[in-house]
Amino acid sequence: MRIEEKLILNELRELNVRVNLVNVDNISLRLDEEGEDLGIVLVRLMSHVKAGLIARVLNIHGIMTINKGLAIENSWNKAIAIAILARTGISVVPSRLLLSTNPQYDGINYPVVIKPIHGSWGSW
């Protein structure tokens, strides 16, 4: 368990909130019908793919998650996150989405920083 999860857990316990820790690798979620009432879920996974998927399935079935599945997916994809931020009037670094590795026709004045749309901490 990472330090931030320990801190969250300690704060919840101090507030007398009943917490049930679940390892998602040891569960299955019903897709065809609503499952049990889980209360409010805080999704904390290292895998953004798993986190977004689990939160989206829970949200579809009416289960409240503190971090919504769509928000997890939007924040993990840099292209979508930048487009959303710019659309809402938040200043962002001038950015382009390149779908080709051929820089000849992309209209960009080099040098630039090129980043993958997924990944963090230098890995993807």
C-alpha positions as a printed NumPy array, in Angstrom:
array([[  0.   ,   0.   ,   0.   ],
       [  1.377,   3.391,  -1.012],
       [  1.799,   6.194,   1.518],
       [ -1.141,   8.189,   0.146],
       [ -3.476,   5.203,   0.594],
       [ -2.268,   4.8  ,   4.179],
       [ -2.92 ,   8.49 ,   4.851],
       [ -6.413,   8.297,   3.311],
       [ -7.188,   5.154,   5.304],
       [ -6.024,   6.758,   8.566],
       [ -8.177,   9.851,   7.959],
       [-11.246,   7.729,   7.161],
       [-10.741,   5.663,  10.308],
       [-10.418,   8.836,  12.407],
       [-13.791,   9.897,  10.98 ],
       [-15.242,   6.482,  11.975],
       [-15.929,   5.603,   8.342],
       [-16.333,   1.883,   7.75 ],
       [-13.751,   0.886,   5.147],
       [-13.543,  -2.348,   3.205],
       [-10.29 ,  -2.777,   1.277],
       [-10.663,  -4.84 ,  -1.885],
       [ -7.966,  -6.234,  -4.167],
       [ -9.486,  -5.961,  -7.648],
       [ -7.444,  -8.933,  -8.828],
       [ -9.549, -11.095,  -6.484],
       [-13.048,  -9.985,  -7.525],
       [-15.399, -10.185, -10.476],
       [-17.943,  -7.539, -11.404],
       [-21.343,  -8.343, -12.888],
       [-21.776,  -6.664, -16.253],
       [-25.295,  -7.834, -17.029],
       [-26.991,  -6.658, -13.841],
       [-26.363,  -4.536, -10.786],
       [-24.266,  -6.139,  -8.101],
       [-24.315,  -5.589,  -4.385],
       [-24.47 ,  -2.152,  -2.813],
       [-20.87 ,  -1.149,  -2.214],
       [-21.572,   2.234,  -0.68 ],
       [-19.143,   4.857,  -1.962],
       [-16.025,   3.542,  -3.672],
       [-12.601,   5.168,  -3.859],
       [-10.755,   3.552,  -6.764],
       [ -6.991,   3.489,  -6.149],
       [ -5.075,   1.382,  -8.646],
       [ -1.64 ,   1.671, -10.21 ],
       [ -3.12 ,   0.553, -13.529],
       [ -5.053,   3.435, -15.074],
       [ -6.659,   1.006, -17.498],
       [ -8.039,  -1.144, -14.675],
       [ -8.981,   1.905, -12.593],
       [-10.943,   3.524, -15.413],
       [-12.632,   0.278, -16.392],
       [-13.693,  -0.665, -12.866],
       [-14.91 ,   2.838, -12.041],
       [-16.87 ,   3.063, -15.326],
       [-18.575,  -0.309, -14.743],
       [-19.455,   0.679, -11.165],
       [-20.772,   4.071, -12.349],
       [-22.871,   2.444, -15.087],
       [-24.509,   0.311, -12.405],
       [-25.257,   3.353, -10.263],
       [-22.482,   2.863,  -7.73 ],
       [-20.942,   6.151,  -6.658],
       [-17.192,   6.44 ,  -6.963],
       [-15.228,   9.372,  -5.583],
       [-13.136,   9.345,  -8.722],
       [-15.505,   8.829, -11.667],
       [-14.469,   6.413, -14.393],
       [-14.75 ,   9.022, -17.118],
       [-12.569,  11.413, -15.093],
       [ -9.904,   8.716, -14.689],
       [ -9.947,   8.014, -18.43 ],
       [ -9.896,  11.72 , -19.353],
       [ -7.035,  12.557, -17.019],
       [ -4.878,   9.637, -18.098],
       [ -4.996,  10.557, -21.778],
       [ -2.906,  13.702, -22.184],
       [ -4.498,  14.634, -25.522],
       [ -8.023,  14.456, -24.102],
       [ -7.014,  16.198, -20.858],
       [ -5.367,  19.104, -22.715],
       [ -8.353,  19.455, -25.066],
       [-10.8  ,  19.501, -22.129],
       [ -8.727,  22.023, -20.187],
       [ -8.382,  24.298, -23.235],
       [-12.1  ,  24.015, -24.016],
       [-12.972,  25.172, -20.496],
       [-10.705,  28.212, -20.802],
       [ -7.751,  26.956, -18.781],
       [ -4.397,  27.964, -20.259],
       [ -2.415,  25.058, -21.638],
       [  0.898,  24.706, -23.409],
       [  0.435,  24.929, -27.202],
       [ -0.154,  21.289, -28.123],
       [ -0.904,  19.091, -31.111],
       [ -1.97 ,  15.5  , -31.474],
       [  0.225,  13.678, -33.978],
       [ -0.969,  10.35 , -35.318],
       [  2.014,   9.877, -37.609],
       [  5.702,   9.596, -36.912],
       [  6.428,  11.463, -40.153],
       [  7.259,  15.056, -39.125],
       [  7.428,  16.309, -42.726],
       [  3.785,  17.444, -42.959],
       [  2.811,  18.143, -39.36 ],
       [  3.09 ,  21.962, -39.471],
       [  5.212,  22.127, -36.339],
       [  8.269,  24.327, -35.933],
       [ 10.935,  22.148, -34.348],
       [ 12.542,  21.728, -31.787],
       [  9.646,  20.627, -29.585],
       [  8.866,  18.238, -26.762],
       [  7.118,  15.081, -27.961],
       [  5.214,  13.019, -25.406],
       [  3.077,   9.9  , -25.664],
       [ -0.589,  10.456, -24.81 ],
       [ -0.459,   7.797, -22.068],
       [  2.047,   7.252, -19.32 ],
       [  3.646,   9.048, -16.441],
       [  6.965,   9.347, -14.701],
       [  8.738,   8.686, -17.995],
       [  7.114,   5.306, -18.635],
       [  4.233,   4.221, -20.842]])
